[in-house]
Amino acid sequence: MIGKNTKKVSNGWKNAKWDDDMRFRWLIILLSVAATLSYVVPAHLCPLNYPADDAYFYLQVASQAYEGYGSTFNQITPTNGYHPLWMLCCTGLFYLMRGDKILALHAAIGLQQAMGLATVLIFLHLGKRLSIRRAFLALPVLFLFYSTRLYASEAYVNGFFLLLMLWAGVAVAERVLAGERVPLLRVLGVGVLGGLAMLARLDNVFVTGCFMLCTAGLLCGGCPFQLFSRGVAARIVLLGGGCLVVFVPYLLFNRAVFGHWMPVSGAIKSTLPNLVFNPDGLSGIGKVCALTGVGGLAGALFLRMAPIRRYLLTVLSGGVVLHAAQIVFTTSHHTQWPWYYVAGVINLCFCGVMLADWIADIRGFRSILSVRFLLPLTLMLVTVVNGYAALRYRSSAPTIRESFELERLEEGIDLRWQQRVAVWLSETLPPESGVAVYDWPGMFAYTSDLRILPIDGLINDYRYNDEVLAEGIDAFLKHRRVTYWLGPCDPLEFERQAWYSVREIPGGVEIEVMAPLYRKSAGAFQVRDADRVARLREVIHHPDLPNLALWRIR
């Protein structure tokens, strides 16, 4: 009797546990579906509001390529001021969408969302292979990061290929640490992924460099003399060759078409051969990523951990630290944008979840950090993060506080002020008009279809800098039929920038323009009050619109 009762109790306990597990699994499935829908759907309801201005550079150049003008932002100057892999994607999407700008934007966002979800899955898979039980804790950080105006930028393709490269490297490391021989084709494929990661974002050279060195060190078994071994030498040659066979053609293309090896945007931002010390060159998120990189690298070098974790942290943290040093010592330009720090955020996530696992092993924290408690909470937090992004971009609010203003919520979906201005420009000016702008060229150009000339030079080319110096900015504008100027009404409202200065003159304003690559004056052009077409606040009603005006350049 006792044995039968014990068996019944045991079976009842198992059935109860099975039911409990099934309920938990269904809860996770439902929360995962809700989180995914909150990520995918809102961006397609108001797609124009999600990308940052610089992100529109890719779509605008792709639209010009589709129209047959080649690699140009405005048909005024050619440009190579972009990272090539995402530009190839955008150009392909324009051909698939037959030049429809709105459909192309939807397609770009959809492709990036697929890449974002794939990035999350690869991250979770890597966490499993590295025996990180709480890798899912990084999900709110990843989705919050992807919700900070990264759509249409290179950030998604960057994160995807970075994690794909790391996934392939970890697979090779596992085989080497298990004493198995790595097939030659697999080593070649790992090198190709390293090259694609650099094409996704050129300053991934630091992470990819660390990746190549660490992977080559693994193939050598940590012994330099193994380089003279025929099998090891062949694998290292294939590793480096796979990377170079992807990356070198891009350099040769730049040299042949534009006369320089690298894009002009990187050259403008760089201070080389001069070194500076500019810690404020790192944004807030950049400083956090840099400190995490230092901590992760120190942990990889000095703490006891599994070799596969040491490999991953050395690659990521080492690359992030080198990239931060490059920004601090060789850059004098804006780096506050989140797409600069994709590798840093991925490293932050890996370091964070490893730390969470370590804390969970401390007595007293196990129940608080239990997977069954944290996983549903994490998925709900992801949904909240995505919901906030939807709320903010639905109303085009520039700040967090303004996202929750009742008037914005009642008015429903609204375009951002830049798009309102672009629509007005296209309705007011003759087709093919040329407009020089002080800022926001991406949204103005993509929405208006006018020839928009940004004077900061980042989406122009080296030739632009030479021509404005040789001709002077006034003659340069006239020769290229750039006959309008869009800028603040008051000189004091111009942001302090290195590529222009503004001063009042009797009856108007004079704008002195610098050739940004050489940091030399290219002269000035003037706009007179009598030639002012309109104060934009008088013709466009939008709560965020700055005090701008449009002038005709004589």
N, C-alpha and C positions, 0 to 999 in steps of 0.2 A: 504493500500500500504506500509506504513511504517513498519507494523508488518510483512508483507511478506518479505520485503527486509531484515529486521533484522534477520528473520529466515534463509534466504538464506546465509547471512553473517556468522551466527552462524554455520550452517552446513558446509559451506566452510572452516571455521576455524578448525572445528573438523576433517574434512577430511584431511586438510593439516597437522594437528598435528598427526593424525593416520599414514599418509604417512611418516612423519618425524620419528616417533617412529619405524616404520617398517624398515626404512633405517638404523637407529641406531642399531636395533637388528641384522640385517644382517651383519653390520660392525663388531659388537662384535663377532658374530658367526665365521666370516671369520678370524678375528684376533686371536680368541681362537684356531681355527684349525691350523693356522700358528704357534702359540706359542707351541702347543702340538707336532706338527710334528718336529719343531726345537729342541724339548727336546728328542723325542723318537728316531728319525732316526739316527743322527750322531754317537751315541755311538755304534751302531751295524755295522758301516762302519769300525771302527778301535777299536774294543773292548779291545784289549790288552793294549792300551794306557791310558785308563780311570782310572782304579783302582790304588790306591797308593800301595806301596810295602806291608805294613802291611795288607791291604785288601786281598792280595793273600794268607795270612796265612789260612783263612777259606777255600778257594777253594782247597789249597794243602792238608790240613788235611782231607777234605771231599774226595778227590781223593784217599788218602791212606786208608781211611775207606772202600771205594768201592772196592779197590783191596784186602781187607781182612786183612790189617795190624793193624786195630783198630785206636784208637785216637793217631796218631803220625804224626809229620811233615816230618820225614825223615827216619823212621824205625830204628833210633839209640836210641832215647829215646821216651817214651810216653809223651803226653802233655795234659794239661787242661787249657792252656793259652789263653782262648778265652771266649766270651760271648755266652751262650749256644743256645739261640733261633735261631740266624742266622746260627749257625753251623748245627742245625737240618735241616734248610731249604736247605743249601748247600749240605748236604749229600743226602737229598731226591732228589735234582735236578740231582746229579751225577747218582743216580740209574735210574732216568727217562731218562737221556741222555746216559745211558749205558757206562759211563766212558769216553766219549769223552770230552776232556778238553775245546775245543773251543765251542762246543755246550753248555756245562755246563755254560761257561762264558756268552754266549748269553742269556741263560735261566735265569741266576742270574740277569743280567742287566735288562732283560724284567720284571722279578718279582719285582725288586726294582723300576722300572719306574712306574709300576702299583701301588705300595705302595706309591710312591711319589705323584702321581696324586690323590690317595685316601686321602693322608695327606692334600693336598691343599684343596680338597673338604670339608673335615671335618673342617679344619680351617675356611673356608668361611661360613660353616653352623653354627659353633660356633659363628662367628662374627654376623651372622643374629640373633641368639638367644639372644645374648648379646646387640642387638640393635646398633651394630657398623656399620655405613653406609659405611665406607671406608676400610673395611677389605681387599679388593682387593689390596690395596696399599702395602701389605706385599708380594705379589707374586714375584716381582723382587728379594727381599731379599731371599725368600725361594729357588727360582730357582738358584740364584747366589751361595747360600750355597750348594745346591745339586750338583753344577757343579765343586766343589773344590776337585776332586779326592775322592769322597765318595763311588763310585760304588764298589760293592763286600765287603764293610765294613758293620758293624752292624748298621750304621747310619739310613738307611731307615726303617728297621724294628723297630728301636728305636723310630723314629719320629712317625711312624704309630701307635704303641701301646700307646705311650704317649698321643697322641691326642685322640685316642679311649677311653683311660681311662678318660681323661678330659671330653669328650663328655658324657660318662655314668655318671660321677659325676655331671655335670651340669643338666642332666635330673633328677637325684635324688634331687638335690638342688631345682629345680623348683617345684617339687611336695611337698617338705617339706615346702618351703616358701609359697606355695598356701594352706597350711593346710591339704594336702592329705596324706594318709598313703602309704608308699612305700612298694610294695610287697616284700616278703622275697626272692624270687628267683632273683629279680632284684638286691637286695643288695648283694646277693651271687655273681652274675655275675660281679658287680662292683669290688668286692674284687679279683675275678679271673683276671680281666683286670689289676689290680694293680700288681699282681704277674707276669703276662706276661710282663708288662713294666719293671720289675726288671730283668727278664730273658733276655730281649732284650738288656739291658746294666746294669751291676750290680751296678754301682754307681747311677742309678736311685733310689736307696734306699732313697735318700734325698727328691726327689720330691714325690716319692710314700709315704714316711713317712708323709710329710706335707699333702698329699692328704687324707691319712687315718685319720689323726687327725682332719682335717677340716670337712671331711664328717661325722665322728663320732660326732663331735660337732654339726653339723646340725641335725643329727638324734636325738640328745639329746635336741634339741631346745635351745642350749646355756646354759642349766641348768644341772650341774653335777648330781644333785639329780635324774634326769630322768633316770640315769643308773640303778636305782633300779626298774624301771618300766619293767614289763615282756616283753612287745613288743619291747621297745627300746633296752633292753639288748640282746634280741634274734637277732635283726638286727645288732648290733655292733659285736656280736660274729660271725655272718655269714660274715660280712664285713672282719674282720681280718682272719677268717678261710678260706675264699675264696682265699685270698692272700697267706696264708701259705701252703695251700694244693697244690699250684702250685710251690712255691719256695722251700719248705723244701725238697722234693724229690731230687732236684738238689744238695743241700748241702749234703744229705746223700750219694748220688752217688759219689760225690767228696771224701767224707770221706772213703767210702768203697774201691774205686778203687785207689785213689791217696794218701790216708793217711792224707789229710788235708781238711778243710771245704771249702776253697776258692782257686781260681786258682793262680798259681805261679806268673803270670804277675803282679797281684795286690800287692802281698807280696813283690816283688822286688822293686816296685815303692814306697812303703810305708816306712816311717821312724818310725812308731809306734814300741814300746811305747814312743819313743823320739819325742818331738815336735820341729819344726823348724819355722823360719819365712822366707818364700821364695816367696815374691810377684811376682818375675819373673817366678815362676812356671806357672803362668797364661800367656798364649800367648796374643797377641794383641786382638784377638777376645774374648778371655777369660776375659780380663779386661773390655771390653765393655759390655759383658754379665753380669759380676759381678756388675758393676755400675748400669746397667739397673735393675738388680734384687733388689739392695738396693732402687732405686727410686720407682720401682713398689711396693715393700713391704711397703715403707713409705706412698705411695699414698693409698694403701689398708687400712692401719691402721688409717690415719689421714684425708683423703679427703672425701668429701661427694660423694657417688656414689651408684649405684644400688647394693643391696646385692649380686646378682649373679655375678657381676663383682668383687666385693670384694672377694668373694669366690675363683674365678679363679686366681686372682692376688696373693692372699695369698698363694695358693698352689704352683703356678709356681715360683713366685719371691722368696718365702721362701726357696723352694728346691734349686734354683739356687744359692742363697747366701750361704746356707750350703755346697753345693758342692764346691763353690769357696773357702770357708774357709778350707775345707778338703784338697784341692790342695795346698793352701798356707802354712798350718801348719803341714801337715803330708806327703808331697810328695817331693821327690828329684829326679825327672825324667822328661823326655820330656812330655809335655802336649800341644804342639803347634798344634797338629792335630785337624782338625775341628770336628771329630766325638766325641771329649770330650764335645762338647758344643751344642748338639742338643737341649736339654731342654732350654739352655740359649738363643739360636736363636729364638725358638718358643716364649719364654717370651718376647724377644726383639720385635718380630713382634706384639704381642698383645699390648704391651705398646705403640709401635709406632702408630698403627692405632687408639687406643683410644686417643692419643695425637692429631692426625690429625683431628679427629672428634671435639675435644675441640677447636682447632684452627679455624676450619671451622665455628664454631658458633660465632666467633668474627667478627664484622662488618668490611668489607673491604677485608676479606679473602674468603668470600662465593663463589664469582665468580671464583676465582683462584682454589679453591678446590672443584669445582662442580663435581659431579659424571660423568656427560656427557662429561666433558673435560678430567678428569683424567683416567677413565676406558680404553678408547682406547689407551691413552698414556702409561698406565701401561702394557697393553698387547703387545704393540710394544716394550717396554723396555725388557719384558720377552724374546721376540724373539731375540733381540740383545744380551742379556746375554747368551742365549743358543747358538747363532751363534758364539760368541766369544769362548765359551768352545769347540765347534766343530773345530774351526780354530786352537786353541792351541793344542788340543790333536791329531788332524790330523797330525801335523808336529812334535809331541812329544817334543815341545819346553818347556824347564824348566822354563822360565820366560815370563812375559807379553811382554817385548820388543822383545824378540826373536820370539814370535809368529807371528810377522808381517814382519820378514825378507823375502825378495823377493826370495832368494835361496830356502828356506824351502817351500814356496808356490809353486814354480815351480817344485820341486822334487816330490810333491804329498805326499801321505800317507807313513809314515816311522815308523818303530818300534823304541821304546825307546832303549837307548844304553844297558840297563840291559838285554833286550830280545835278542839283537844282541850277547851279551856276552854269554847268556845262550845257544843260538843255537850253537855257536862255541864250547862251552864246551861239549855239547851232541855229536857233530861231532868229537871231538878231543879225548875225554877220553873214556876208556872202560865203558860199561854199569855197573850200580851199583857202580860206583866210589863214594867215600866219599870226599867231599870238604868242608873244614872249611872256612867261609867267615867273613869278618869284618863288612859287611853291605849288604843291599839289598837281604836278603835271600828269600823273598817271590817270587819275579820275577825270580830269578835264579832257584829256585826249581820247580816252576810251569811250566816253559818253557823248562827246560832241562831234567826233569825226573831223575836227579841224586840225590844222598843222600847229601843234603846240610845241614851243621851244623852251625847255627848261634851261636856265642859265647856269645851273650848278655843274653841268657837264657830265654828270654820272651816267646818263643814258645817251650820250653822244659818242665821240671817239677821239683819238689823239689828234686827228686832222682838225677837228673843231677848235682845239686849243691853238694850233698853229695858225689857223685862218683868222681867228678873232684878233690875235696879236699882229698879224701881218696887215690886216685891213682896218682894224679898229672896229669896235662893236657897232658903232653907228652905221658904217658902210656895210658891215656884215649883214645887219638886219635888212637894210634897203635892198642889197643885191639878191637876197633870198625871199623877198616879198613878205617879210614879217612886219606887219604894219600896225599891230596893236600891242598894247602893254596892259597886263592885268596885275594889279598890286594894291597894297594898302593906300588909303587916302592920305594918311598922316605918316610922314617919314619916321616918327617915333614908334609907329606900330610895326615896323619891319623887325623881324627877329635878327639878332646879331649873328651874322654869318661871314664866312671867310671869302665868299665868291662875289659879294657885291657890297657897296656902301651907298647911302642915299643922303642927299642934302637938298634943302629948299633953295630955290632960285626965284627971282621975281616972276610971279605969275605961273609958277609950276614947280616941277621936281626934276632933279638930275640924278640918274642912276649910273654909278661907276661900276663896271663889270671887271672881274678878275678872270684871267685864263686859269682855271682851277688846277690844271696839271702843273703849271709853272709858277703859280702864285704871283703872277705879274699883272699889272693893270693893262686892260685892253681898251682903255678909253671909256667914254660915257655917252649916253644918249639922254635926250630930254623929252619930257611930256609936259604940255602946257594945259592950264585950266581950261582954256578955250577949246582944246581938242578932247576934252573929257566926254566920252559917249554917255556914261551913266554912272551914278553911284548905285552899287548893287542892292543896297538895303532899300532903295526907293522903288526897285522894280521886282525884287525877289523877297518874299516874306518867309523867313526861316529863323527859328530862335537861336541857332548857332552861327549864323552868317557873320563873319568879321566885317569890319568897315573897309570894304574893298571898292575899287572903281576900275572901269575900263577906259583907257585912253587910246586915241589914234596917234601913232608915231609919225611925225612929219620928216 
